[in-house]
Amino acid sequence: MSGETRPLAVAVAGLGTVGTGVLKLLRDNAEIVAARAGRPIAVTAVSARDRARDRGVPLSGLRWYDDPVALAADPKVDVVVELIGGSEGPARALVEAAIGAGKPVVTANKALLAVHGAAIAEMAEAQGVPLAFEAAVAGGIPAIKAIREGLAANRILRLAGILNGTCNYILTTMREQKREFAEVLAEAQRLGYAEADPAFDIDGIDAAHKLAILAALAFGRPVEFAAVHVEGIREVTAIDIAMAEELGYRIKLLGIARREEAGISTRVHPCMVPVSAPIARVDGVFNAVVAEGDFVGRVVLEGRGAGAGPTASAVVADLIDLARGRHTPVWGAANGALDSAAAVPMDRHVGAYYLRLMVVDRPGVIADVTAVLRDHGVSLESMLQRGRAPGEAVPVVLVTHDCEEAAMRAALARIAGLGAVLEKPALIRIEAM
């Protein structure tokens, strides 16, 4: 491919925000792109649901397909770009059809790769077809290239990331404006930062899709979404955010993958990170990825994780690679060379915990709570009790030393059953970063 001078003919399926962003970028930066690709890159065919809609970019002269799968069969198309989204349906059908037809695929579809990535990668390898997905994780941040190519010489020990801009925006706003989750979510929906049905974002699923992909690359193993422990941010309250500040932490929804003695652990959940950690200062809709390699040390990448411009930037970077004939195996190594390290369950996690209880302010309550923790081998680093209101509810915050998740969970179940504990205890894991 690399000796070619004729344009690379691209078909784009899905003309939403990102699809139109790709058309605009290829038009506005045509000269830069052609210079870096060694040949022009031209969109020649598209597929979208509604032909009549004005998308703010000229579409005349493009071949239109109502059925996206038909793009795969178009003999004049060199590369198929899938920007439809979703792990099933037309997106999956198009990607499989394009690979089956021997056409390289560029996709921004993290759900498809997280859920079916192992099978799709095998299919791509068997057909000898490139599958590129820089845009699937962290928008415009070149996280995939950095891990798969830039850090290829390293044994990656740990990855952590703020991988969902909606959650980061909500947590940032809660902290800055001292407001509650439900109120900030409603405002984020009004402003268009959160979807009408925000579950995918706020329940951590979107971040878990992206973490599953990053972990596969970092540890050279097939993607395994089912192994990711997932918790979202619905239960984070203004009081927890205020207490975190007081203790010197910020609350972030992180995706964390690490190599441990027993295998690879992958988890997405709210974390308390020290205010001094670089990731603690990544606010609003920004994303960040921190990778630790045995020779390189710590690398921090930060940028916009979504939106037309950043995501289009990543899609076109992949197209430039294809135009140049640069092509890496999907997970960084051939299927036969992938690692089969076991997934480590969340029960085995070891770390420190923040625990907040709403208790009736009466003598002996704290002694009862600490007795339960002691029974389960959980030792305390510090305790905060704010205000006195005899006979009424007061918050008590406990910070533990490192202990095993299973022990913490067992202790928590017993504490929740104590008569003086008035509501479900809040538990947030502390990450040293």
DRENKE-642801 format. One record per residue (C-alpha): residue in one letter; residue number from 1; x, z, y negated. Coordinates in steps of 0.05 Angstrom, whole numbers, plus 32768, in hexadecimal, padded with zeros to 4 digits. Each point is the difference from the previous one (the first is absolute). Layout:
A; NUM; X; Z; Y
...
end
This chain:
M; 1; 8000; 8000; 8000
S; 2; 8037; 8013; 7FCF
G; 3; 801A; 7FB9; 7FF3
E; 4; 7FBB; 7FEA; 7FE7
T; 5; 7FF2; 7FEC; 7FB9
R; 6; 7FB6; 7FEF; 8007
P; 7; 7FD1; 8037; 7FE9
L; 8; 7FED; 8037; 8030
A; 9; 7FB5; 7FF6; 8009
V; 10; 7FDA; 8042; 8000
A; 11; 7FB8; 8010; 8013
V; 12; 7FE2; 8040; 7FE2
A; 13; 7FC5; 8022; 8022
G; 14; 7FDD; 8032; 7FD2
L; 15; 7FFC; 7FF5; 7FB5
G; 16; 7FF5; 8047; 7FE9
T; 17; 802E; 8025; 7FD0
V; 18; 803F; 7FF3; 8029
G; 19; 7FEF; 7FB8; 8014
T; 20; 7FF6; 7FEB; 7FB8
G; 21; 803E; 8028; 7FED
V; 22; 8029; 7FD6; 8031
L; 23; 7FE5; 7FBF; 7FE2
K; 24; 800F; 8018; 7FBA
L; 25; 8047; 8018; 8012
L; 26; 8011; 7FBE; 8023
R; 27; 7FE8; 7FDA; 7FC3
D; 28; 801F; 802D; 7FC9
N; 29; 8043; 8008; 8024
A; 30; 8003; 7FBC; 8022
E; 31; 8047; 7FF1; 7FE8
I; 32; 801E; 8043; 8013
V; 33; 7FDD; 7FFE; 8044
A; 34; 8018; 7FB9; 800F
A; 35; 8047; 8012; 7FED
R; 36; 8000; 803E; 802C
A; 37; 7FDC; 7FDE; 803A
G; 38; 802A; 7FC1; 7FFC
R; 39; 7FC0; 7FD7; 7FFC
P; 40; 7FBD; 8004; 7FDD
I; 41; 7FC9; 802B; 801F
A; 42; 7FBB; 7FE4; 7FF6
V; 43; 7FBB; 801A; 8014
T; 44; 7FDB; 7FC3; 801C
A; 45; 7FC5; 801F; 8025
V; 46; 7FD4; 803E; 7FF7
S; 47; 7FC7; 8024; 8021
A; 48; 7FD1; 8030; 7FDD
R; 49; 7FB8; 8016; 8007
D; 50; 7FE5; 7FE7; 7FBE
R; 51; 8015; 7FBB; 7FE6
A; 52; 7FD9; 8008; 7FBF
R; 53; 8020; 8040; 7FE7
D; 54; 802F; 7FF9; 7FC4
R; 55; 8041; 8021; 8014
G; 56; 8025; 7FF2; 7FC0
V; 57; 8031; 7FD0; 8022
P; 58; 7FF8; 7FB4; 8007
L; 59; 7FED; 7FED; 8048
S; 60; 7FF5; 7FB5; 7FF7
G; 61; 8026; 7FD5; 8030
L; 62; 8004; 8036; 8036
R; 63; 7FE2; 7FF3; 8045
W; 64; 7FC7; 8033; 8009
Y; 65; 7FEB; 801D; 8043
D; 66; 7FC3; 802C; 800A
D; 67; 801C; 8017; 8042
P; 68; 8044; 8021; 7FF7
V; 69; 8014; 7FF3; 8049
A; 70; 7FFE; 7FB5; 7FF0
L; 71; 803E; 800A; 7FD4
A; 72; 8029; 800C; 803F
A; 73; 7FED; 7FBA; 801A
D; 74; 8010; 7FDA; 7FC0
P; 75; 803C; 7FD4; 8011
K; 76; 8016; 7FFD; 7FB7
V; 77; 8008; 804C; 7FFB
D; 78; 8046; 801E; 800D
V; 79; 7FF0; 804A; 7FF6
V; 80; 7FC0; 8029; 8002
V; 81; 7FF7; 803B; 7FD0
E; 82; 7FCA; 8031; 8017
L; 83; 7FE3; 802A; 7FC8
I; 84; 7FBB; 800C; 801C
G; 85; 800D; 8047; 8019
G; 86; 7FE2; 802A; 8037
S; 87; 8019; 800D; 8046
E; 88; 7FCC; 7FD4; 8023
G; 89; 7FD6; 7FC3; 7FF0
P; 90; 8018; 7FC2; 7FDB
A; 91; 8043; 801E; 7FEC
R; 92; 8015; 800E; 8048
A; 93; 7FE3; 7FBE; 8019
L; 94; 8027; 7FD9; 7FCB
V; 95; 8043; 8023; 800D
E; 96; 7FFA; 7FF6; 804B
A; 97; 7FEB; 7FB7; 7FF7
A; 98; 8039; 7FF2; 7FD0
I; 99; 8034; 801F; 802F
G; 100; 7FE1; 7FDA; 803A
A; 101; 8007; 7FC0; 7FD8
G; 102; 804A; 800F; 7FF4
K; 103; 7FF7; 800D; 7FB5
P; 104; 8025; 8039; 7FDD
V; 105; 7FD1; 8036; 7FE4
V; 106; 8008; 802B; 7FC1
T; 107; 7FCE; 8039; 7FFC
A; 108; 7FF0; 803C; 7FD4
N; 109; 7FD4; 801D; 8036
K; 110; 8018; 8047; 8011
A; 111; 7FC2; 8011; 802A
L; 112; 8009; 7FC3; 802D
L; 113; 804B; 800E; 8009
A; 114; 7FF6; 804B; 800C
V; 115; 7FC9; 7FF6; 8034
H; 116; 8014; 7FBF; 8022
G; 117; 8048; 7FF7; 7FE8
A; 118; 8021; 800C; 8043
A; 119; 7FD8; 7FC8; 8022
I; 120; 8005; 7FD0; 7FC4
A; 121; 804B; 800A; 7FFB
E; 122; 8008; 7FF0; 804A
M; 123; 7FD7; 7FC2; 7FF7
A; 124; 802A; 7FEA; 7FC4
E; 125; 8040; 800C; 8026
A; 126; 7FE7; 7FD9; 803D
Q; 127; 7FEE; 7FC5; 7FD2
G; 128; 8040; 8006; 7FD8
V; 129; 7FD7; 8006; 7FC0
P; 130; 8012; 802C; 7FC4
L; 131; 7FCE; 8036; 7FEC
A; 132; 800F; 801D; 7FBB
F; 133; 7FDC; 803B; 7FE1
E; 134; 8027; 801D; 7FC5
A; 135; 7FBE; 8005; 7FD8
A; 136; 7FDF; 802B; 8036
V; 137; 8025; 8040; 7FEB
A; 138; 800A; 801D; 7FBA
G; 139; 7FEB; 7FC2; 7FD9
G; 140; 8039; 7FE5; 7FD7
I; 141; 8036; 8030; 801A
P; 142; 802C; 7FDB; 8031
A; 143; 7FFB; 8039; 8031
I; 144; 7FFE; 7FD6; 803F
K; 145; 803C; 7FD5; 7FEE
A; 146; 8027; 803F; 7FEA
I; 147; 7FF5; 8023; 8043
R; 148; 8003; 7FC4; 802F
E; 149; 8039; 7FDA; 7FDF
G; 150; 8021; 802A; 7FCA
L; 151; 8007; 803E; 802C
A; 152; 8008; 7FDA; 8041
A; 153; 8044; 801F; 800F
N; 154; 7FE5; 8047; 7FFD
R; 155; 7FDE; 802E; 8031
I; 156; 7FC4; 8014; 7FD6
L; 157; 7FF4; 804B; 8006
R; 158; 7FC3; 8008; 7FD4
L; 159; 7FCF; 7FDB; 7FD4
A; 160; 7FCF; 801D; 7FCE
G; 161; 7FD3; 7FDC; 7FD1
I; 162; 7FC8; 8003; 7FCD
L; 163; 7FDB; 7FC5; 801F
N; 164; 7FBC; 8002; 7FDF
G; 165; 7FF8; 7FF8; 7FB5
T; 166; 7FB7; 8017; 7FFF
C; 167; 8012; 8044; 801E
N; 168; 803C; 8007; 7FD4
Y; 169; 7FD7; 7FF0; 7FC2
I; 170; 7FCA; 8033; 8013
L; 171; 8033; 8038; 800F
T; 172; 8026; 7FF0; 7FBF
T; 173; 7FC1; 8002; 7FD7
M; 174; 7FE8; 8040; 8021
R; 175; 8043; 8020; 7FEE
E; 176; 8005; 7FE6; 7FB9
Q; 177; 7FB7; 800D; 7FED
K; 178; 7FF3; 803E; 802C
R; 179; 7FC2; 7FE0; 801E
E; 180; 7FE0; 8000; 8045
F; 181; 8006; 7FCA; 8034
A; 182; 7FB8; 7FE7; 8000
E; 183; 7FFF; 7FF7; 7FB5
V; 184; 8042; 7FDA; 7FFD
L; 185; 7FEC; 7FD4; 803B
A; 186; 7FBF; 7FEC; 7FDD
E; 187; 8027; 7FEE; 7FC1
A; 188; 8034; 7FD9; 8029
Q; 189; 7FC6; 7FD8; 801E
R; 190; 7FE4; 7FF1; 7FBA
L; 191; 8045; 7FE9; 7FE9
G; 192; 8009; 7FD4; 803E
Y; 193; 803B; 8028; 801B
A; 194; 7FD6; 8015; 803C
E; 195; 7FD0; 7FD7; 802B
A; 196; 7FB5; 800C; 8002
D; 197; 800D; 8019; 8047
P; 198; 8042; 8024; 7FF6
A; 199; 8007; 801D; 8047
F; 200; 8039; 7FD1; 8016
D; 201; 802A; 8019; 7FC6
I; 202; 7FED; 8049; 7FF7
D; 203; 7FFE; 8010; 804B
G; 204; 8048; 7FE7; 8007
I; 205; 7FF1; 7FC4; 802D
D; 206; 801E; 7FCC; 7FD2
A; 207; 8040; 802A; 7FF9
A; 208; 8002; 8009; 804C
H; 209; 7FFC; 7FB4; 800B
K; 210; 803C; 7FF7; 7FD2
L; 211; 8027; 803A; 801F
A; 212; 7FF5; 7FE4; 8046
I; 213; 801F; 7FBE; 7FE9
L; 214; 803B; 8021; 7FDC
A; 215; 800D; 802D; 803C
A; 216; 8001; 7FC4; 802F
L; 217; 8035; 7FDF; 7FD4
A; 218; 8028; 803F; 7FF4
F; 219; 8005; 8014; 8048
G; 220; 7FFE; 7FBC; 8021
R; 221; 7FC3; 800C; 802A
P; 222; 7FBC; 7FDD; 8007
V; 223; 7FCD; 8016; 7FCD
E; 224; 7FD4; 803A; 8019
F; 225; 7FC9; 8012; 7FCF
A; 226; 7FDD; 802E; 8032
A; 227; 803C; 802F; 8000
V; 228; 7FFC; 800E; 7FB5
H; 229; 7FE3; 8045; 7FEE
V; 230; 7FD1; 7FF3; 7FC5
E; 231; 7FE2; 802F; 7FCB
G; 232; 7FE6; 7FEC; 7FBC
I; 233; 7FF9; 8022; 7FBD
R; 234; 7FB5; 8013; 7FFE
E; 235; 8010; 804A; 8009
V; 236; 8036; 8007; 7FCB
T; 237; 7FE4; 802B; 7FC7
A; 238; 8013; 800E; 7FB8
I; 239; 8014; 8047; 8014
D; 240; 8031; 7FE6; 8034
I; 241; 801F; 7FD1; 7FCE
A; 242; 8007; 8039; 7FCE
M; 243; 801E; 802F; 8035
A; 244; 8030; 7FC9; 8015
E; 245; 8019; 7FFA; 7FB8
E; 246; 800A; 804B; 7FFD
L; 247; 8029; 7FFE; 8040
G; 248; 802B; 7FC6; 7FE7
Y; 249; 7FDD; 7FC8; 8028
R; 250; 7FD5; 7FC3; 7FF5
I; 251; 7FCC; 7FE8; 8031
K; 252; 8008; 7FB8; 8018
L; 253; 7FE0; 7FDA; 8039
L; 254; 803D; 7FEA; 8028
G; 255; 800C; 7FD5; 803D
I; 256; 803C; 801C; 8026
A; 257; 8023; 7FE4; 803D
R; 258; 803D; 8021; 801F
R; 259; 802D; 7FFB; 803C
E; 260; 8000; 8041; 8027
E; 261; 801F; 8016; 8041
A; 262; 7FBF; 7FF4; 8025
G; 263; 7FF2; 7FBC; 7FE0
I; 264; 7FDF; 7FE6; 7FC1
S; 265; 7FCD; 8027; 7FD6
T; 266; 7FD1; 7FDC; 7FD0
R; 267; 7FD0; 8025; 7FD3
V; 268; 7FD7; 7FF7; 7FC0
H; 269; 7FE6; 803D; 7FDC
P; 270; 8003; 8025; 7FBD
C; 271; 8044; 8021; 7FF6
M; 272; 801E; 8031; 7FCF
V; 273; 8042; 7FE3; 7FE8
P; 274; 8031; 8023; 7FD2
V; 275; 7FF7; 7FEB; 7FB7
S; 276; 804A; 7FEC; 8000
A; 277; 7FF7; 7FCB; 8037
P; 278; 8000; 7FB8; 7FE7
I; 279; 7FBE; 7FF3; 8024
A; 280; 7FDE; 803A; 7FDB
R; 281; 8006; 7FD9; 7FBF
V; 282; 7FE0; 7FC0; 8019
D; 283; 7FBC; 8003; 7FDE
G; 284; 7FC1; 7FD9; 7FF5
V; 285; 7FF6; 7FC0; 8028
F; 286; 804A; 7FF9; 8010
N; 287; 801B; 8000; 8047
A; 288; 8044; 8017; 8019
V; 289; 8027; 7FFA; 8041
V; 290; 803B; 802E; 8011
A; 291; 802C; 7FEC; 803B
E; 292; 803A; 8028; 801D
G; 293; 8035; 7FDC; 8029
D; 294; 803C; 801E; 8024
F; 295; 8033; 7FD7; 7FD8
V; 296; 7FDA; 7FEE; 7FC0
G; 297; 7FE2; 8045; 7FF2
R; 298; 7FC0; 8002; 7FD7
V; 299; 7FE2; 7FC3; 7FE0
V; 300; 7FC3; 8005; 7FD1
L; 301; 7FD4; 7FC5; 7FEF
E; 302; 7FC8; 8006; 7FCD
G; 303; 7FCF; 7FCE; 7FE2
R; 304; 7FB9; 7FE7; 7FFE
G; 305; 7FDF; 8003; 8044
A; 306; 7FC4; 7FD3; 7FF3
G; 307; 7FE3; 7FCD; 7FD0
A; 308; 8003; 7FB5; 7FF7
G; 309; 8046; 7FFB; 7FE2
P; 310; 8028; 802F; 802D
T; 311; 7FDF; 7FEA; 8041
A; 312; 8006; 7FB6; 7FEE
S; 313; 804A; 800D; 7FF1
A; 314; 8009; 8019; 8048
V; 315; 7FD9; 7FC6; 801F
V; 316; 8029; 7FCC; 7FDA
A; 317; 8042; 8022; 8013
D; 318; 7FEC; 7FF5; 8049
L; 319; 7FEF; 7FB7; 7FF1
I; 320; 8045; 7FF7; 7FE0
D; 321; 8020; 801C; 8040
L; 322; 7FD9; 7FCF; 802B
A; 323; 8012; 7FC5; 7FD2
R; 324; 8049; 8013; 8009
G; 325; 7FF9; 8007; 804B
R; 326; 800F; 804B; 7FFF
H; 327; 7FDC; 8022; 8039
T; 328; 8007; 8045; 801E
P; 329; 7FDB; 801A; 803E
V; 330; 7FC0; 8024; 7FEC
W; 331; 8019; 8047; 800D
G; 332; 8048; 7FF0; 7FF1
A; 333; 8016; 7FF5; 8049
A; 334; 7FE6; 7FD4; 8039
N; 335; 7FC8; 801E; 8029
G; 336; 802E; 800D; 803B
A; 337; 8030; 8027; 7FD4
L; 338; 7FCB; 802F; 7FE3
D; 339; 8004; 804A; 800A
S; 340; 7FCD; 8024; 802C
A; 341; 8009; 8045; 7FE1
A; 342; 7FC5; 802E; 800C
A; 343; 7FD0; 8014; 7FC9
V; 344; 8005; 804A; 7FF0
P; 345; 7FBC; 8022; 7FF7
M; 346; 7FEE; 8026; 7FC1
D; 347; 7FFB; 8042; 8026
R; 348; 804B; 7FFE; 8007
H; 349; 800D; 7FF9; 7FB5
V; 350; 802C; 8037; 7FE3
G; 351; 7FFE; 8011; 7FB7
A; 352; 7FEA; 8030; 7FCA
Y; 353; 7FB7; 8008; 7FEB
Y; 354; 7FD8; 8011; 7FC2
L; 355; 7FC1; 8027; 8013
R; 356; 7FC9; 8012; 7FCF
L; 357; 7FC9; 8030; 8012
M; 358; 7FC2; 8015; 7FD9
V; 359; 7FF8; 8049; 8014
V; 360; 7FD4; 803B; 7FED
D; 361; 802C; 802E; 7FD5
R; 362; 7FFF; 803F; 8029
P; 363; 8035; 802C; 8021
G; 364; 801F; 7FEA; 8042
V; 365; 7FEF; 7FB6; 7FFB
I; 366; 8048; 7FE8; 7FF5
A; 367; 8018; 802D; 8038
D; 368; 7FCD; 7FDF; 802F
V; 369; 8018; 7FBA; 7FEC
T; 370; 804A; 8010; 8007
A; 371; 7FF3; 8021; 8044
V; 372; 7FE2; 7FBE; 801A
L; 373; 803B; 7FD9; 7FE6
R; 374; 8031; 8031; 8020
D; 375; 7FDB; 7FFA; 8043
H; 376; 800C; 7FB5; 7FFE
G; 377; 8049; 8006; 7FEC
V; 378; 7FF5; 7FE6; 7FB9
S; 379; 802B; 8024; 7FCC
L; 380; 7FF1; 8001; 7FB6
E; 381; 802F; 7FEC; 7FC8
S; 382; 7FD3; 8014; 7FC6
M; 383; 7FBA; 8015; 7FEC
L; 384; 7FDA; 7FF6; 7FBF
Q; 385; 7FC0; 8025; 7FEF
R; 386; 7FDF; 7FEC; 7FBF
G; 387; 7FD6; 8034; 7FDC
R; 388; 7FD9; 803B; 801C
A; 389; 7FB4; 8000; 8008
P; 390; 7FED; 8039; 802F
G; 391; 7FC9; 7FE9; 8030
E; 392; 8004; 7FB8; 7FE7
A; 393; 8024; 7FC1; 8017
V; 394; 8048; 7FF6; 7FEB
P; 395; 8033; 7FCB; 8015
V; 396; 803C; 8016; 8028
V; 397; 8039; 7FCF; 800B
L; 398; 8032; 8008; 8038
V; 399; 803F; 7FD7; 800A
T; 400; 801E; 8001; 8046
H; 401; 8046; 7FF5; 801B
D; 402; 8009; 7FC6; 8030
C; 403; 7FD3; 8005; 803D
E; 404; 7FDF; 7FD2; 8032
E; 405; 7FBF; 7FDE; 7FEE
A; 406; 7FDE; 8017; 8041
A; 407; 800E; 8049; 7FEE
M; 408; 7FE8; 7FF7; 7FB9
R; 409; 7FC0; 7FDF; 8018
A; 410; 7FF2; 8038; 8031
A; 411; 800C; 8035; 7FCA
L; 412; 7FD3; 7FDA; 7FD0
A; 413; 7FC6; 7FFE; 8031
R; 414; 8003; 804C; 8006
I; 415; 8008; 800B; 7FB5
A; 416; 7FC3; 7FD4; 7FF2
G; 417; 7FD8; 802F; 802D
L; 418; 8011; 803F; 7FDA
G; 419; 7FC4; 801E; 7FDD
A; 420; 8023; 8006; 7FBD
V; 421; 8013; 7FB6; 7FFE
L; 422; 7FC8; 7FDD; 7FDB
E; 423; 800F; 7FB6; 8007
K; 424; 802A; 7FD0; 802A
P; 425; 804A; 8010; 7FF3
A; 426; 8027; 7FC9; 7FDC
L; 427; 8040; 7FEA; 8023
I; 428; 8034; 7FD2; 7FE1
R; 429; 8043; 7FF0; 8020
I; 430; 803F; 800A; 7FD6
E; 431; 8034; 7FC9; 8004
A; 432; 8047; 800F; 7FE8
M; 433; 800F; 7FB6; 7FF1
end
